Amino acid sequence: MIRFEQVGKRYAAGLDALIDVSFEVAAGEMVFVTGHSGAGKSTLLKLLSLVERPSRGQVQVHGVDLARVRRRRVPQVRRGIGMVFQDHRLLMDRSVFDNVALPLVIAGVPRIEAAKRVRAALDKVGLLAREKAEPTTLSAGEQQRVGIARAIVGKPPLIIADEPTGNLDPQLSVGIMQLFAEFAQVGTAVLVASHDLHLIKRMNQRVLVLDHGRLIDDFRPQQATA
Ligand SMILES: Nc1ncnc2c1ncn2[C@@H]1O[C@H](COP(=O)(O)OP(=O)(O)OP(=O)(O)O)[C@@H](O)[C@H]1O
């Protein structure tokens, strides 16, 4: 599903954010990316969402070498990725329903079909009753769940989340991670950047550890105990 092959990323300032990073993620896997602040976690996710391009090596998604994706095809590739951000980036003057519907509207999904899918996504994150609410009237955790509903509504084969639980309490954080794990169980590949070691430990999933841009560990708890 995802393949990084000796990937390097050097920003214009000359700083190496990623150095010789190689790994693969299969469909149905949930993987945490962790490491100190500045280790390269966000950069790694940005290469997948084509916000940044690698300086060396190759990033492949579904067998497609992302370096070959032309600028005008970038939006199409991004439609195959559900993106969740720490600051969730909701449109505050639109309803919860409209926020979640946005990717479907952009993709041209007919209204009745879109409404069905939006409600299914909201149901999944436990917010069906709040579809008419404006995001400002929701708690931080609820807003984050709207962001997740928006990321999953198009049923993308890949979800990437950058510190999705950064400002949530531990219980809510676990709930959101369990939701991601459920998506992985039905075949979605899920990549979550997080520095919350307590949460990562609790979820018992594969963990990639970055240190100053290098991948220093790739820990698979299931295999370790097998
Ligand atoms: N657009 C950019 N231009 C120049 N340097 C950048 C840019 N984006 C990130 N960097 C640098 O690349 C390194 C890796 O940054 P990145 O954001 O990937 O780390 P991170 O592990 O996500 O950190 P954090 O946990 O603090 O978000 C850092 O030293 C950062 O300053």
The ligand as an SDF file (V2000), in Angstrom:
LIG
                    3D

 31 33  0  0  0  0  0  0  0  0999 V2000
    8.9820   23.9400    5.3330 N   0  0  0  0  0  0  0  0  0  0  0  0
   10.1220   23.7350    5.9980 C   0  0  0  0  0  0  0  0  0  0  0  0
   11.2520   24.3980    5.6920 N   0  0  0  0  0  0  0  0  0  0  0  0
   12.4090   24.1890    6.3570 C   0  0  0  0  0  0  0  0  0  0  0  0
   12.5370   23.3190    7.3670 N   0  0  0  0  0  0  0  0  0  0  0  0
   11.4410   22.6230    7.7340 C   0  0  0  0  0  0  0  0  0  0  0  0
   10.1850   22.7930    7.0840 C   0  0  0  0  0  0  0  0  0  0  0  0
    9.2860   21.9510    7.6560 N   0  0  0  0  0  0  0  0  0  0  0  0
    9.9370   21.2970    8.6260 C   0  0  0  0  0  0  0  0  0  0  0  0
   11.2440   21.6890    8.6830 N   0  0  0  0  0  0  0  0  0  0  0  0
   12.2720   21.1720    9.5850 C   0  0  0  0  0  0  0  0  0  0  0  0
   12.3970   19.7780    9.3640 O   0  0  0  0  0  0  0  0  0  0  0  0
   12.5780   19.0790   10.5940 C   0  0  0  0  0  0  0  0  0  0  0  0
   11.4890   18.0330   10.7470 C   0  0  0  0  0  0  0  0  0  0  0  0
   10.2430   18.7160   10.9230 O   0  0  0  0  0  0  0  0  0  0  0  0
    8.8680   17.9590   11.1240 P   0  0  0  0  0  0  0  0  0  0  0  0
    7.8060   18.9940   11.2030 O   0  0  0  0  0  0  0  0  0  0  0  0
    8.7660   16.9070   10.0990 O   0  0  0  0  0  0  0  0  0  0  0  0
    9.1140   17.2680   12.5470 O   0  0  0  0  0  0  0  0  0  0  0  0
    8.0790   16.6070   13.5570 P   0  0  0  0  0  0  0  0  0  0  0  0
    8.7180   15.3360   13.9970 O   0  0  0  0  0  0  0  0  0  0  0  0
    6.7380   16.5380   12.9350 O   0  0  0  0  0  0  0  0  0  0  0  0
    8.0860   17.6500   14.7490 O   0  0  0  0  0  0  0  0  0  0  0  0
    6.9040   18.0910   15.7860 P   0  0  0  0  0  0  0  0  0  0  0  0
    6.6620   16.9040   16.6760 O   0  0  0  0  0  0  0  0  0  0  0  0
    7.5220   19.2300   16.5340 O   0  0  0  0  0  0  0  0  0  0  0  0
    5.7260   18.4840   14.9460 O   0  0  0  0  0  0  0  0  0  0  0  0
   12.5770   20.1370   11.6950 C   0  0  0  0  0  0  0  0  0  0  0  0
   13.9080   20.4580   12.0220 O   0  0  0  0  0  0  0  0  0  0  0  0
   11.8840   21.3270   11.0490 C   0  0  0  0  0  0  0  0  0  0  0  0
   12.3660   22.5440   11.5730 O   0  0  0  0  0  0  0  0  0  0  0  0
  1  2  1  0
  2  3  1  0
  2  7  2  0
  3  4  2  0
  4  5  1  0
  5  6  2  0
  6  7  1  0
  6 10  1  0
  7  8  1  0
  8  9  2  0
  9 10  1  0
 10 11  1  0
 11 12  1  0
 11 30  1  0
 12 13  1  0
 13 14  1  0
 13 28  1  0
 14 15  1  0
 15 16  1  0
 16 17  2  0
 16 18  1  0
 16 19  1  0
 19 20  1  0
 20 21  2  0
 20 22  1  0
 20 23  1  0
 23 24  1  0
 24 25  2  0
 24 26  1  0
 24 27  1  0
 28 29  1  0
 28 30  1  0
 30 31  1  0
M  END
$$$$
